[in-house]
Amino acid sequence: MDDLDLLKKDWKKQEAGFPKLSYDEIYKMKHKKSSSIVKWILVICVAEFIIGALINFLLPESVFEIYEKFNLKTLLYISYIIHYIVIIGFIYLFYKNYNAICVIDNTNLLMKKIIKTRKTVNYYIYYVIIFNIVLSIIFSLIMFSDTELLLEVMNPNNKAIDNDKLFKIILIVYILVFILMCGLLWLYYRIIYGILLKKLTKNYKELAALEE
């Protein structure tokens, strides 16, 4: 029996040994918890945006030289600009959801806002993962389409290495790094946002049970 069942049992039967909490008091507890969860979603999203922007800003210019050699620097910057605009849009939606939940005093409306917030978070996760995967694939296709330039960039000192062997090594390393990147990205969002969404879902179910 979870905490909500105990509270409901006390509320309905007023049995001894349980805190005497009314329907409104139970609702306020769940409302406060939901508001706190949505606030953390907003805070984490803002933190990700700031940290990502700082990393890109503080990276030395030498890191982007490889993109410049493939004439991808402009495309990279445009992609970042679009990405940040979209992220700012999600931050606004999270902020809007948080404000909406804070002022709601109706159980049904709160449940609807929880569903809306869950959908927004899922869209955000899908966007970030798909954006990174698609951008990586596009850049990789362009780079690997110019084999000579790729080998030149990866072997700047022109060491005596078999080009076919070097190309295979580069391809294998890229595939492994790509898989690792996708796995870590999925794992991060699965853990961080997954925990928050799980708590939000639990709150939704408890509110639904409260209405029965």
N, C-alpha and C positions, 0 to 999 in steps of 0.2 A: 504494500500500500504506500503510495507516494505522499508527499507533504500536502498536495492539494486535496487528496482523498481524506486525509486526517482533518484538514480544516473544514471541508464540506460536511464531514460527519458531525463535527462539533457545531457547525452553523445550523444544521438541520435538526439534530437530536439534542443539542446542548448537554452532552454527556460530561460528567465530571472528569477532571484531569486534562482537559483540552482547553486552549485559550479561547475565550469567548469573542470570536471575530465574526463580524457581519459580512454580508455579501459585498457591500461597498468597500470594506476594509481589505477583503481578499482581492477584489478587483484592483484596488490602488497598489497593492503589492506587485501584482502581475504587470500593471501598467508601468510602474517604476522600473521593473526589471527589463521590460521590453524597450523602454526609452534608453536605458543604460547600454543595452546590447547594440542598438542602432547608433548610439553615440560612438561606441568603440569602432564600429564599421567605418564611420565617417573619419575618425581620428587616424585609423590605420591607412585608409585610402589617401588622406592628405599627406601623411608621413611618407608613403611610397612615392607620391608625386614629388615631394621636396627632395628626398634622397636621390631619386632617379635623375632629377634636373641637376643636382649638385655634382653627381658623378660625371654626367656628360659635360658639364661646364668645366670641371677640374681636370678632365683627362688631357694629357699632353697632345699637342698637334700631331706628333709622330704616330700616334695610334690610328689616325685617320688617313695616313699616307697611302695605305694599301687601297682604300676606297678611291682616293684621288687618281691612282694609277689606272684604275678601271673606269674612271669617269662616273663614279657612283656617289661622290661626296654631296653633290647637290640633291640627288634623290634621297640620300640618307637624311639630310637636314629637313627636307620637305616632309619626309615620313615622320620625323620627330615632332615637327610643328603640328601636323595633323593629329598625331598620337596625343600630344599634350592638350590640344583643344578638346579632344574626345574625353580625356581623363578629367579635365576641368568640368565638362558636362556631367560626368558621373558624380563628381564631388558635389555639384549643385543639387543633383537628384537625391543623393544621400542626405545632404543638409535639409532639403525640403521634406524628405520623409521623417527625419528626426524632429523637425519643428512641428510637423503635422501630428506625430505621435504624442509629443509633449502636451499638446492642448486638447487632445481627445478625451472625452469623458463618457464615452459610450462603448460598451463591449463589442458590439457588432462592427462599429467603425474601426476600432482598434484591431480587430481580427483582419479586416480588409486591408488595413495599412501594413500589417505584418506580412500578409501575402504579397502585397505590392513591393515591399522592401526586399523580400526573399527573391522575387523575380529580378529586381534591379541588380542585386548582388550577383546572381547567376549570370545575367547579361554581361556584367562587368568582368567576371572571371573568364567567360567565353571570349570576350573581346580581347583581353590582354593576351591570353594564350594563343588565339588564332592570329592576332596581329604579329606576334613574335615569330610564329612558325612560318606564316606567309612571307614576311619580310626576309627571313633567313633563306627560304627557298628561292625567292626571286634573286637575291644577291648571289647566291651560290650558283644558280643557273647561268647568270651573266659571267661570273668569274670562271667557271669551268668550261664555258663555251669558247674562251680564248686560252687554249692550253699553253701556248708559247709564252704569253704574258704571265700566266699563273706560275709556270715553272721558273720564269725569270725572277718573279717577286719572291718566291719561296727559296730560291737559290741565288741570292744577290751576289755572292762571291764567285759564282760560276765554278763550283767545285766539280770534280770529275765523278758525276753520279749518273747512272743510267736513267734517262728521262722517263721511260715507261715505268720503271720501278719507283721513282720519285712520285710520279703522278698517282700510282696505286696507293702509296703510303699516305699522300695528301688526302685522297678520296676516303680511305679507311678512317683516318684520324678525324676528318670532317664529319663523317657519318656517326662515329662514336660520340663526338662532342655534341652533335645535334641531338642525338637520342638522350644524352645526359642532360642537356639544357632543357629539353621538353619534360623529362622526368622530374627534374628539380623544380621547374616552374609549376607543374601539376601538383607536386607534393606540397609545395609552399602554400598554394591557394587551397588545397585540400585540407591542410592542417589549420591554417590561420582562419580563413573564412568558413571552413567546414565546421569548426567548433562553434563559432558564433551563430551560424545558420541552424545548427543542431539545437542550440539553446533557444533560438527564436521559434523554431518549430515546436519545441516542447512547450513554450509559453502559449503558442497558438492552440495546441491540443488541450492545455489546462483551461484556457479561456472558453474553449468550445464545451468542455465538460461542465464548466461553471454555468453555462447557459441551459444545460439539460434539465 
